[in-house]
Amino acid sequence: MISSNVIKGVHELLEDRGIRAEPPETFEDTVARALGISRHQSEILLEALHDGATVDQAATAAKIESPTHERDLLIRIARTIGHVLGNMNRAQA
């Protein structure tokens, strides 16, 4: 399950790029729209990144054939997830 802090961090990243959730979109729907992938692919991608996969590993798991279309955004999402999780781990230590 993706933590609420990660969801908040990625939402802020997307909003900074002018991408806002449209009612009744879920988090996964918004990320899918931003990356031009399906909701199912978005779910797999986000879970894999949340669990520590690299961008390429997560893209492969989600069966995203050419992650170059929105590669910059994908990398920024991965970095945001890693940053938030790192901060959470430091706070718990």
WOJO-V746819 format. One record per run of one state. SS is the DSSP state (~ for helix, > for strand, _ for the rest). FROM is the first residue (numbers start at 1). TO is the last residue. Records with the same first field share a line. If there is no record, write none. Layout:
SS->FROM-TO / FROM-TO
This chain:
_->1-3 / 17-26 / 36-38 / 51-54 / 62-70 / 93-93
~->4-16 / 27-35 / 39-50 / 55-61 / 71-92
